[in-house]
Amino acid sequence: MYTNADFLSDKIGDLNCFIKSLLFKPNVIAITEVNSKNSNTNLNISKLNLIGYNIFHSIESQGHREVIIYVSSDLDCQQVYFSDPYKDSVVVKIKLSNGQLLYIAHIICTEVLHLGKM
């Protein structure tokens, strides 16, 4: 499941209610723009927890839009870190029941990239 939140703190209750209403719960939930574009406050991660899910995020400081990936706590998963990470991205590795690995990357492009003329 994917959504764009534009300040998740204000909508976490609605997200919890929506998930509880589903017959089949999503194994992975990716959320973009967790932080408000107009906010100068730091997010409190503990207020963004969802029951039954592990949370992986890029939340470090104010001024970035940030992303979150929630993965069902029934799955064997961990966050993958890189030596030069892009600030608004999260990569998660999930070990599937057949032993294979599934990598999920969630990236938000908030900066304009300038490509040279060709």
CORZI-V645139 format. One line per field, one symbol per residue. phi: phi as a letter, one per 20 degrees, with the letter a starting at -180 (. if undefined). burial: # if it has 24 or more other ideal C-beta (glycine too) atoms within 12 Angstrom, else .. A space follows every 10 residues. Layout:
phi = ???
burial = ???
//
This chain:
phi = .cbdelnfgf cffffgffff effdfffccd cdlfeffded defegfedfd fncedcbdfc bfndfmcccd cgffdebbfd ddfcffgdbb ccddeefenf dddcdccded deedeffd
burial = #...#..##. .#..#...#. .....##### #####..... ..#....#.# ..#######. ...####### ##..#.#.#. .......### ##.#...... ...###.#.. ........
//
